[in-house]
Amino acid sequence: MNKIVITGGPCAGKSSIIAMLKDEFGDEIITVPEAATLLLTGGFPMPGKHIEWCDEWQYAFQKSVLHLKKSLEDTYSLMALRKGAKLLICDNGLPSGAAYMPGGMEEFIAMYGIDLLSEMADYSSVIHLETIALTQPHKYGKHNNETRYTTLEQAIKLDDLIKEIWEEHEKRFIIPSSWKLEEKYHKAREVVNGYLSIK
């Protein structure tokens, strides 16, 4: 089962693009929700609301994201096979979690026993949507995701870190934040269609 990950910094339009792809391709694709959002909307303590952000919180949160993400992708892959879907589209990928670790990629690998290259190879293609914090800072915020806890400056830094993490992937596509939504969707659709047209 081919898997595409749609990643990028906070407020990049990942959920919007995935929803548009689902609307067009329907049962041909199965979309995997973002583990972090599921946790934060499901009762996991949120920085700035239930608890102050600290390194300890980040470690606990990333550990939970990691386990849930693996379970979600395994289960949705099974569902895709049972339903005859041709492609799995993931809202963020496991390696992106390294960007959120205080000690970066090395700490992520050491703390959670991650084989980063192996995890990256699990995804057939990577679509990186740049955060709008880069080109439209006035639009950055929580308007489309109440669980967003990162500042504008943090969003820009995270976007850069996520780019670095995935730079070794041979099929990575970076979609600039300066593009219109229709242009972003056209590129994402082109990548998806390439896998759906494989016989």
C-alpha positions as CSV (number, residue, x, y, z in Angstrom):
1,M,0.0,0.0,0.0
2,N,1.5,3.3,-1.1
3,K,1.5,6.1,1.5
4,I,1.8,9.8,1.0
5,V,2.5,12.1,3.9
6,I,1.3,15.7,3.8
7,T,3.5,17.6,6.2
8,G,4.7,21.1,7.0
9,G,4.7,23.7,9.8
10,P,1.6,24.8,11.8
11,C,-1.1,26.6,9.8
12,A,0.1,25.3,6.4
13,G,-3.3,24.1,5.1
14,K,-2.6,20.4,5.5
15,S,-6.1,19.6,6.7
16,S,-7.7,21.7,3.9
17,I,-5.8,20.0,1.1
18,I,-6.5,16.6,2.5
19,A,-10.2,17.3,2.7
20,M,-10.2,18.5,-0.9
21,L,-8.4,15.4,-2.0
22,K,-10.9,13.2,-0.2
23,D,-13.8,15.1,-1.8
24,E,-12.4,14.5,-5.3
25,F,-11.0,11.0,-5.0
26,G,-13.5,9.5,-2.5
27,D,-13.1,5.8,-1.8
28,E,-9.9,5.5,-3.9
29,I,-8.0,7.0,-1.0
30,I,-8.0,6.6,2.7
31,T,-7.0,9.6,4.8
32,V,-5.3,9.2,8.2
33,P,-6.0,12.0,10.7
34,E,-3.3,13.9,12.6
35,A,-2.4,12.1,15.8
36,A,-1.5,15.3,17.6
37,T,-4.8,16.9,16.9
38,L,-6.7,13.8,18.0
39,L,-4.9,13.8,21.3
40,L,-5.3,17.5,22.1
41,T,-9.0,17.4,21.2
42,G,-9.4,14.2,23.1
43,G,-8.3,15.3,26.5
44,F,-4.5,15.5,26.5
45,P,-3.5,18.5,28.5
46,M,-2.9,21.5,26.2
47,P,-0.1,24.1,26.8
48,G,-1.5,27.5,27.6
49,K,-4.8,26.1,28.6
50,H,-4.3,23.2,31.1
51,I,-0.5,23.4,31.7
52,E,2.5,25.6,31.0
53,W,4.7,24.3,28.2
54,C,7.8,22.6,29.4
55,D,10.3,20.0,28.1
56,E,8.6,17.3,30.2
57,W,5.3,18.0,28.6
58,Q,6.8,17.8,25.1
59,Y,8.5,14.4,25.8
60,A,5.2,13.0,27.1
61,F,3.2,14.4,24.2
62,Q,5.6,13.2,21.5
63,K,5.7,9.7,23.1
64,S,1.9,9.6,22.9
65,V,1.8,11.0,19.3
66,L,4.4,8.4,18.2
67,H,2.4,5.4,19.5
68,L,-0.9,6.7,18.3
69,K,0.5,7.6,14.9
70,K,1.9,4.1,14.4
71,S,-1.4,2.5,15.4
72,L,-3.5,4.8,13.2
73,E,-1.4,4.1,10.1
74,D,-1.4,0.4,10.7
75,T,-5.2,0.3,11.2
76,Y,-6.0,2.6,8.4
77,S,-3.8,0.6,6.1
78,L,-5.8,-2.5,7.0
79,M,-9.0,-0.6,6.4
80,A,-7.7,0.6,3.0
81,L,-6.9,-3.0,2.0
82,R,-10.3,-4.2,3.1
83,K,-12.1,-1.4,1.2
84,G,-10.1,-1.7,-1.9
85,A,-8.6,1.8,-1.6
86,K,-5.5,2.4,-3.7
87,L,-3.6,5.0,-1.6
88,L,-3.2,6.1,2.0
89,I,-2.8,9.8,2.7
90,C,-1.4,10.8,6.1
91,D,-1.8,14.1,7.9
92,N,1.8,14.5,9.0
93,G,4.4,11.7,9.2
94,L,6.1,10.1,12.1
95,P,9.6,11.7,11.4
96,S,8.1,15.2,11.6
97,G,7.9,14.7,15.4
98,A,11.6,15.2,15.7
99,A,11.1,18.9,14.9
100,Y,9.1,19.3,18.2
101,M,11.8,17.8,20.4
102,P,13.9,20.2,22.6
103,G,17.0,18.2,21.6
104,G,16.0,17.8,17.9
105,M,16.5,14.8,15.7
106,E,19.3,13.1,17.8
107,E,17.2,13.2,20.9
108,F,14.1,12.0,19.1
109,I,16.0,9.0,17.7
110,A,17.7,8.2,21.0
111,M,14.7,8.6,23.3
112,Y,12.2,6.7,21.2
113,G,14.5,4.2,19.4
114,I,13.5,5.5,15.9
115,D,15.2,4.4,12.7
116,L,14.6,7.7,10.9
117,L,15.7,6.5,7.4
118,S,13.5,3.4,7.7
119,E,10.5,5.5,8.8
120,M,11.0,7.9,6.0
121,A,11.2,5.1,3.5
122,D,7.8,3.9,4.6
123,Y,6.2,6.9,2.8
124,S,6.2,6.8,-1.0
125,S,6.1,10.6,-1.4
126,V,6.2,13.6,0.8
127,I,4.3,16.8,0.2
128,H,5.6,19.7,2.3
129,L,3.2,22.6,2.6
130,E,4.9,25.7,3.9
131,T,3.3,27.5,6.8
132,I,1.5,30.7,6.0
133,A,3.5,32.3,8.9
134,L,6.3,32.7,6.3
135,T,4.4,34.9,3.8
136,Q,1.1,35.9,5.4
137,P,1.8,36.3,9.1
138,H,-1.4,38.3,9.6
139,K,-3.4,35.2,8.8
140,Y,-1.5,32.9,11.3
141,G,-3.5,31.8,14.3
142,K,-6.0,29.4,15.7
143,H,-8.9,30.2,13.4
144,N,-9.0,26.8,11.9
145,N,-7.4,24.7,14.7
146,E,-8.1,25.5,18.3
147,T,-5.4,23.1,19.5
148,R,-2.6,25.1,17.9
149,Y,-0.3,26.3,20.7
150,T,2.7,27.5,18.7
151,T,3.6,31.1,18.2
152,L,4.3,32.7,14.8
153,E,8.1,32.5,15.3
154,Q,7.8,28.9,16.5
155,A,5.8,28.0,13.4
156,I,8.5,29.4,11.1
157,K,11.2,27.5,12.9
158,L,9.2,24.3,12.9
159,D,8.6,24.6,9.2
160,D,12.4,24.9,8.6
161,L,13.1,21.9,10.9
162,I,10.6,19.7,9.2
163,K,12.1,20.6,5.8
164,E,15.5,19.5,7.1
165,I,14.1,16.2,8.5
166,W,12.6,15.2,5.2
167,E,15.3,16.5,2.8
168,E,16.8,13.0,2.2
169,H,13.5,11.7,0.9
170,E,13.9,11.1,-2.9
171,K,10.3,12.1,-3.6
172,R,9.7,15.2,-1.7
173,F,7.7,18.1,-3.1
174,I,7.7,21.6,-1.4
175,I,4.7,23.8,-2.0
176,P,5.4,27.4,-1.3
177,S,3.1,29.3,1.1
178,S,2.9,32.1,-1.4
179,W,0.9,30.0,-3.8
180,K,-2.9,30.3,-3.8
181,L,-4.9,27.4,-2.4
182,E,-6.0,26.3,-5.9
183,E,-2.3,26.1,-6.9
184,K,-1.4,24.1,-3.9
185,Y,-4.2,21.7,-4.5
186,H,-3.3,21.3,-8.1
187,K,0.2,20.2,-7.1
188,A,-1.0,17.8,-4.4
189,R,-3.6,16.4,-6.8
190,E,-0.9,15.8,-9.4
191,V,1.2,13.8,-6.9
192,V,-1.8,11.7,-5.8
193,N,-3.0,11.1,-9.3
194,G,0.4,9.7,-10.2
195,Y,-0.2,6.8,-7.7
196,L,-3.9,6.3,-8.5
197,S,-3.1,5.9,-12.2
198,I,-0.6,3.0,-11.6
199,K,-2.2,-0.3,-12.7
